[in-house]
């Protein structure tokens, strides 16, 4: 993702079973949010098949933003505040 993001994105999105890449999608989402692109981060989170893992990744992404003092969507405030994900 760092050296060839387009190729990595194409490869990941072509995989038949996304459940093997839940952690990767969450990490990419964190990286995108950290770079100032939470909308792209959310697109990666949305690829996670499991609703529970998807929600956990989304909370983690926004917790990172919250920890850096960045604005997060109001609907995520309570979820982030009640999580153990704030740095």
C-alpha positions in Angstrom: 0.0 0.0 0.0 2.9 2.4 0.7 4.9 1.9 -2.5 2.2 0.9 -5.0 -1.2 1.8 -3.6 -3.0 1.4 -6.9 -1.7 -2.0 -7.5 -2.3 -3.1 -3.9 -5.9 -1.7 -4.0 -6.6 -3.5 -7.3 -5.2 -6.8 -5.9 -7.1 -6.6 -2.6 -10.4 -5.6 -4.3 -10.1 -8.6 -6.7 -9.9 -11.2 -3.9 -12.8 -13.6 -3.8 -13.0 -13.8 0.0 -12.6 -10.5 1.7 -12.9 -12.1 5.2 -9.2 -13.0 5.0 -8.3 -9.4 4.8 -10.3 -7.8 7.6 -7.3 -6.6 9.4 -5.7 -5.2 6.2 -8.8 -3.3 5.4 -8.9 -1.8 8.9 -5.2 -0.8 8.7 -5.7 0.8 5.3 -8.7 2.7 6.7 -6.6 4.0 9.6 -3.9 5.1 7.2 -6.4 6.9 4.9 -8.0 8.7 7.9 -4.5 9.6 9.2 -3.7 11.1 5.8 -6.9 13.2 6.0 -9.1 11.0 3.9 -11.7 9.4 6.3 -14.2 9.1 3.4 -11.7 6.7 1.6 -11.1 5.0 4.9 -14.8 4.3 5.2 -14.8 2.8 1.8 -12.2 0.3 2.9 -14.0 -0.4 6.1 -17.2 -1.1 4.1 -15.3 -4.0 2.4 -15.2 -6.0 5.7 -17.9 -8.7 5.5 -18.5 -9.1 9.2 -20.8 -6.4 10.6 -19.1 -6.7 14.0 -15.6 -6.5 12.6 -16.6 -3.7 10.3 -18.0 -1.6 13.2 -14.9 -2.3 15.2 -12.7 -1.1 12.4 -14.8 2.0 11.9 -14.6 2.8 15.6 -10.9 2.3 15.6 -10.4 4.6 12.6 -12.5 7.4 14.2 -10.8 6.8 17.6 -7.5 7.5 16.0 -8.9 10.7 14.5 -10.4 11.7 17.9 -7.1 11.1 19.6 -5.4 13.4 17.2 -8.0 16.1 17.9 -9.7 15.8 14.6 -13.4 16.2 14.1 -15.4 13.0 13.8 -19.0 12.4 12.7 -21.5 13.1 15.6 -23.0 9.6 15.3 -19.5 8.2 16.1 -19.0 10.3 19.3 -20.6 7.9 21.7 -19.2 4.8 20.1 -15.7 6.2 20.2 -16.1 7.6 23.7 -17.3 4.2 25.0 -14.6 2.2 23.3 -11.1 1.4 24.6 -9.6 2.5 21.3 -8.7 6.1 22.2 -5.0 6.6 22.5 
